[in-house]
Amino acid sequence: MGNGKFIISLDFEIYWGVRDAVSLEDYKDNLLGVQKVIPLLLNLFQQYEIQATFATVGFLFFETKEELLKSVPVRKPEYQNAKLSPYVGHFNSVGENETVDSFHFANNLIKQIVEKGQEIGSHSFSHYYCLEKGQTTEEFKEDLIAAKKIASKNGIELKSLVFPRNQYNNDYINICQEMGFTSFRGNENSWLFSSENFGNNVFWRRPFRLLDSYWNLSGHNCYSFEEMKNSWPVNIPSSRFLRPSSKKFNGLEKLRLRRIEESMSFAAKKGMVYHLWWHPHNFGINMSSNISFLEKILLHFKKLNDEWNFQSVSMGQLSKELSNEKAQITHFSRQRN
């Protein structure tokens, strides 16, 4: 593969991704801001020649509540904690269509993403939690079938997947392979970021994750192509969650930027992969400062692109490149034998 790769993935979920954690009223401004954030991101990506993957919750594809309800799987996740399921009561608060409810529908934004040539990936159909008690792999498979179906109806073939809340294990990866996915976003190779459910382990690690955003506690979290070739679907692990700007930590912004830039430089010089991710709703407030911070990262990318041919590719593009290279190696090996 040679040159290092810069991956950006976004968890595009709007309220479906946070409805079990925060009230609509409390998070309303962030969610409304997504309508402006997506076009801003698309313009910025075009300006800096960035290829990104928008991992999209399947519910967002629909234009009306009626159409959505007709498309839900027969087998739904049977979480022990019923609050985790959007199918238990939440649809009562969903509006009739995208015009009156931009918290739950985003077909127009999806069309803009496609028109700008960016990859639409999957964030499951219902923002499915793979490690929560009660649900099964069979229910997960039904969820992915529904996600694939609505994407296909919109002319999109889903190839890349981001597990909601980064919850997964090998059983669920096998389902992804069966469903034709070629890549997924794994977690950083650090105890700080191992895949967990909503247990206590997640919460006590949060302070350390916050510190790691400013100081190098977990390493650069860059990955070689060789280790990626050994998995299928290709595991393209996260390197860094791009935390939103915060007035509380405004004095540490230079440290946060340096933490990201140093790891990007490491990947570029070593010919490795650096994977940055966040949610569009993270940028929904403090929009100008968040976009400005991202642009500084993209300026650094351009510098690394000029000096080291550091390349921006989507998750789907990287998995395709790795697959083609693996096929060539297999072909040459057979010829020699």
Secondary structure, 3 states (H helix, E strand, C coil): CCCCEEEEEEEECHHHHCCCCCCHHHHHHHHHHHHHHHHHHHHHHHHCCCCEEEEECHHHHCCEHHHHHHHCCCCCCCCCCHHHCCCCCHHHHCCCECCCCCCCCCHHHHHHHHHCCCEEEECCCCCCCCCCCCCCHHHHHHHHHHHHHHHHHCCCCCCEECCHHHCCCHHHHHHHHHCCCCEECCCCCCHHHCCCCCCHHHHHHHHHHHHHCCCCCCCCCCECHHHHHCCCCEECCCCEECCCCCHHHHHHHHHHHHHHHHHHHHHHHHCCEEEEEECHHHHCCCHHHHHHHHHHHHHHHHHHHHHHCCEECCHHHHHHHHHHHHHHHHHHHHHHC
